[in-house]
Amino acid sequence: MQAEDLAFTPITRQAELVRSGEIAPRELVETYLERIERLDPTLNAFRVVMAERALVEAQQAEARRRQSDERSLLGVPVAIKDDTDVAGEVTADGVDQLGPPAERDAEVVRRLRAAGAIVIGKTQVPELTAQPFTETLAFGTTRNPWSLGHTPGGSSGGSAAAVAAGLVGAALGSDGAGSIRIPASCCGLFGLKPARGRVSNAPAAEGWQGMSVRGPITRTVADAALFLDACGGAIDVDAARAPASAEPFSGAAGRPPEKLRVALSFKVPPGVFVRLNPEARRAALETADLLRSLGHEVVERDPDYGPLVAGHVGLRVLRGIADDAAAFAPLRRLEWRSRVLVRTGRAIPDGLVARTRADEAGIAARIGALWKDVDVLLTPTMAALPLRVGQLDGRGAWFTLLADTQYTAYTSAFNATGQPAVSVPGGFAANGVPIGVQLVGRAYDEATLLSLAAQIEAERPWAARRPVVNPVPS
């Protein structure tokens, strides 16, 4: 197999090749390290590459293979978003204030390693993971492999850029208002925001006042299911626990769904003002037509967001950003735009935060009532196409926050409800950037989303397409 073909091989297949002995883990790691060295100066997807450690772990994986070790991700390289602890590495969170390295792996990383995965590096994020683009003064600009003049999204932009460019087969992201689904949409990938509690946040009890969860960004649906099987499961420190799945998620992704009732909606929560890009609308309409052709019933039906959800989301996100900033002192070390967000978050009274959290169950019930009549909600992932690199340079914090709503308008409500949601590739815009569509499931029903998304993928096999990235001249 040619090196480029190996780099773009789904991780489900990579795991099979390692188990059979057709590919050695070291060959996989070296393939990705060579591509990172050659292409990442252009893309800036990785903040740190753990080359020596990954090669040692590859040798260990090969030894386990010879002993007939059956771990699901044995010898498969993965990347970790730089808001998640990896033992021996600094968790920078996009901030120019590198502290001591983490003493131990976050629980999600520990589980990936337990499944045999090799951590090849940590991916770039915007400062405090607070933006839907990945540009920082500290670590530079991350670019979209499909169009270097555009962002790969955020805040899991480095993870998405790395997977899209074939610098790694799968990457961990986190999603507090759309930060897995937005980069997946921008980069033509599959992104899964699991139900709250499905993947552990440990050592933290929760992220962003319960809004943020961790999940995979991959090229294929089956890859995301395998990744979720490996890292899923809550532990005692988690603020919320998801019920155990009735079957492995890889099983759900491997079978077609029964006939489903799908709600198509372009509505956004009250108080959120967006101008839906015609090409984003078209992608959702074309996906609806595809679902009808597959035998599903598609109806136009809007969630009842109610009057509170936009403010509810904004308050919890701002307090979450402020909470994260506590690890970085003094505040003047942050970019000026971040400082405004942090000060705003810190000014929110604790009592108001508590009352907002108490409203969550009612909001979830109100929005979730839609799923009494349908199985899945279909929306655009984003109202706008990916931002141009530097498009918001010099803009104030509040202008930027308002611009951000063009990217989070369809995603953030489902962080408040805790429901699972995915972004599925929906084609390309006229300027060459990818477009995604969002599927939202009922509480804890990742299985239906994976099954339906895999059926869509079978009809439009997006993983076969590869961006062309020209290396920076030496």
Sequence and secondary structure as in RCSB ss.txt:
>XXXX:A:sequence
MQAEDLAFTPITRQAELVRSGEIAPRELVETYLERIERLDPTLNAFRVVMAERALVEAQQAEARRRQSDERSLLG
VPVAIKDDTDVAGEVTADGVDQLGPPAERDAEVVRRLRAAGAIVIGKTQVPELTAQPFTETLAFGTTRNPWSLGH
TPGGSSGGSAAAVAAGLVGAALGSDGAGSIRIPASCCGLFGLKPARGRVSNAPAAEGWQGMSVRGPITRTVADAA
LFLDACGGAIDVDAARAPASAEPFSGAAGRPPEKLRVALSFKVPPGVFVRLNPEARRAALETADLLRSLGHEVVE
RDPDYGPLVAGHVGLRVLRGIADDAAAFAPLRRLEWRSRVLVRTGRAIPDGLVARTRADEAGIAARIGALWKDVD
VLLTPTMAALPLRVGQLDGRGAWFTLLADTQYTAYTSAFNATGQPAVSVPGGFAANGVPIGVQLVGRAYDEATLL
SLAAQIEAERPWAARRPVVNPVPS
>XXXX:A:secstr
  HHHHHTS HHHHHHHHHHTSS HHHHHHHHHHHHHHHHHHH  EEEE HHHHHHHHHHHHHHHHTT   TTTT
 EEEEETTS  TTS   TT S      SS  HHHHHHHHTT EEEEEE   GGG SSS EETTTEE  BTTBTTB
   SSSHHHHHHHHTTS SEEEEEESSSTTHHHHHHHT EEEE  TTSB  TTSS BTTTTBEEEEEESSHHHHH
HHHHHHBB  TT SS     SS HHHHHTS     EEEE     TT      HHHHHHHHHHHHHHHHTT EEEE
     TTTHHHHHHHHHHHHHHHHHTTS SGGGS HHHHHHHHHHHHS HHHHHHHHHTHHHHHHHHHGGGGT S
EEEEES SS   BTTTTTT  HHHHHHHHHHHHTTTTHHHHH   EEEEEEEE TTS EEEEEEEESTT HHHHH
HHHHHHHHHS GGG          
